[in-house]
Amino acid sequence: MNFGMDYQGDAGGGGFAAGSQPGSGGRNSTRRSPDEQTVLPVTIAMMLTSQTVDERPQLQDGRFLHRVRFVAAVRNFEDMSTNILYEVEDGTGMIEVQQWLDDQKENAKTAEMRELTKKEHVYLKITGQLKDYNGKKKVVADGIRPLTTGNELAHHMLEVVYVEQKQKEKQQQPAFTAGFGQPAAVGRPLQPTAHGQGDTLREQILAMIKGNTTDQGLSLDVCIKAMSSSADPSEIRNMFDILSQEGIIYSTVDENHFQCAF
């Protein structure tokens, strides 16, 4: 399983593919630019705060959301004859996901995979397009699958922060100096090991806190659940205490939610 940062052009969704949305036929014959084929790792909060520019969703940092990939837990779902509606939440917000069904592509494997996604509280990796219908944002999914390990949630948050940082560096980097005089760390992708321990516990926790853009901050419980397969709850709590004592993070609405101080 690849937890690296090679997000560009990666379908990333896995699982079973969605059927075509009614009214969307004919687009497959249109050649798409590389940007339109990019799958951007995001949080739900990033999607909810995006603006529509030239009929396309755009993040606050200027990136367009052609296709998105995110990880979230199912809070509710409705199984209908032509599609499935999910309500999913990732700790930063909640959004509706619509999966169109295609009888022509149905087989035992896709049916089994879909049944695994129709469970409350199960975490899913979702790939699709962000749509805005009369001011309400939702994702039309073309790929949904359950997570195979708890590390996937933590690594997704790391990926979101990494790609966002690369965008900031790209905006700040003068065109005539691109490729020269950059610090050694710039452009170096995170390379987790086979056990998902490429980053220290401290770095992983900070990445998750920075990746959460809600006013209340990241929940300690959410962090513990996301990193359950790579760190003990006591280690995570201890690291939160250390970061808080150092003034790097601070509690917000209660003693269980934290934001970065910088």
N, C-alpha and C positions, 0 to 999 in steps of 0.2 A: 504494500500500500504506500502511495507517495504522499508524504506530508510536506513536500517542498513548496517553494513559492513560485513555481512555474505556472502562474495563473493564466497567462495570455494564450488564448485560443483553446483552452482546456474546457471540454464539455462539462466535466466536474460533477455532473448530477448523478450519473450511474442509475441503477434501479431500472424502473420501467418507464418507457417514453410515453409522452402524452399523445393523444390524437390531435388532429388539426382543429383549431378553433373555428367555429363557423364564421364564414365571411373572410377568412385569411388565405384562401386559396390563391395560387398564382404567384406567390412571392418566392417560391423556391427557384423559379427560373431567373430571378434577378441576382446579378452578381453583387455580393456584399463586400464592402471595404474591410481591411483588417480590423479597424476599430469596431465595426459592427459585429465581428465574430468574437470579440474579446468577452470573456466571462469575468465580471468583476466581483471579487469577494466583498460582501457588505454585511452590515447589521440592519435590523428592521428599522431602527431609529434613523439611519442614513437614508433609507428609502422614504420614510414618512416625511422627512424634512426636505426632500428634494423638490425642485421647482420644475415646471414644464417650460422649456425653451424650444421654440421652433418645433412644437408638437413632440418633443422628446424629453424624458426626465433627465434632469441635470443635478448633480450633487453641488453642495455649497462651495467646494473647491474647484468647480468647473468641469469635472469629469462627467461625461454622458453615460447613462445607464442603458446600454444596448441589451445586454443580458446580465443577469445577476446570479450569484451563488451565495446561499446563506444556510446556517444551521439553526433549527428552532424546534421547540417541543410542541406537540399537538395538544391543544386545550379543548378543542371541539371539532367534530366533523359531521358532514351530512352526505350520505351516499345516495346519489340519484341515478337515473337511468342513463344519462348522457355525460355526466361529470360528477366529480367529488369536490366538495367545498371543505377546506380545512381552515380552522382558526389556529394560528401558531404564534408562539411567543419565545423570545430569545433573551429576556432579561433587559432589553433596551426598548421594547415595544411589542405590540401585537398587530398582526396583519392577516388578511384573508388570502388564501391560496386556492386557485381553481385549477383542477386537473381534468382536461377533457378526455373522454374515453373513445377508443377506436376499436370497434369489433373486428375489423380486418387484421389488426395486429395482435389481437388477444390470443394468448396461449397459456398453458399451465404455469409456466414460469412467471409470466407477468401477472397472472391472477394471484399467484402465491405471494409475490412481492407486494402487490397492492394490499393484500389482506394484512400484511405486517405493518403497513403504514397507517391502517385505520384503527389505531389504539390511542386513547388519551394518555398523555405524558410521555409517549415515546418520542425520542429525538430523531429528526429527519434532516438529511442533506437535500436541499431543494435548488434546482436550477430552472430559470425561466426568464420571463420579461415582466418588468414593472409597468402596469397600466393605471391610468387615471380615468375613472368613470364618474363624471359629474362631481369632481372634487374628492372622491373616495379612491384611495390607492389600494390596489391588490396585485398579486403576482399570478400570471398565467404560466403554470409550470409545464416544462417539457421533460423534466426528469425529477423523480423523487425516490429516495431510498432511505431505509433506517441506517443509523450509524452502526458501524461494526465494532467500534471501541470508543471509550470515553475520551481518549486523546484527541479524537477528531474535532470536538468542540473547542478545546484549548488551542489546537493548532489552527483552526479556522480564525479565531480571534487574533492570533499572532499574524496570520496572513493578512487580515484586514488592516492591522496597524502597519505592517511592513509595506503594503502597496500604497497606503495613504502617505506614509513617510516618503516613499519614492516619488510620489506626485509633488509633494512639497519641495523636494530637492530639485526636481525637474523645473519647477516654476522659479526657483531661486537661482538656478545655475545659468549664468550668461551664456548665450549661444556660442560665442567665440572661444570660450574656455572649456567647452564640453570635452571631457576625456582627459583634461590636464589639471594637475594641481589639486585633485580631489583627495580628501582624507581616505586612508586605507579602508575604513569601514563602509564608505559610500558604495552602493551598488553590490555589496556582498550579501547574497541571500542567506537566510537562516537555513541551516542544514541539520535538522534533527537526526539523531542516530536511529537505528532500527528499533530502539526501545523508547523513542520519543523524548530523549534526554539531551537534545542538542542545546537547549538553553537552560540556564539555572532556574531553580524554582522562583527566585526573586524576579528574574527577567520575565518569566511567563506570567506571573501574577501582575506585574506592572503593565505588561502588554494588554492583558484582559481589562484592567481598570481603565487604561487609556482608551481602549476600544469601545468602552461603554459611554454613550453620550447623553444618557438620561440625567435629569436634575438630581435624582436621588442617588446616582452612582451605582457601582457594582455591588451586588449582594454577596456576602461572604459564603452563604449557603450555595449560591449558584456556582461560585468558584470551586468550592469543595467538590461539588457533584461533577463539574466539568473535568477536574483533574484527579478524580477518584482512582484511576488506574495507574497514575504516575507518582502520586504523593499521598501520604497519610493526612487525614484531617488535622491532626495535631501539628504536623509540620506546616501546613498551610496557615492555620491560626497563629502559630508562632511567628511566621514570616509577616503576616498582617500586623502583628504587635510591633515587630521590629521596624517595619516601614512607617508605622504610625508614630513611634517614639522618635524616629529620625526626622519626622516632619515631612516625609515624602508623600504620604497619603493622610487623609483626614476623614473622620466620620461625618455623615450628612444628616439624614432624617432620623437615624437611630444608630446604635452601636454595631449594626450589622451591614451598613451600606457605606461605601467609601469612594472617594474621588482623589485624583492626583492633585497635589498642591502646585504643580507647574505644568 
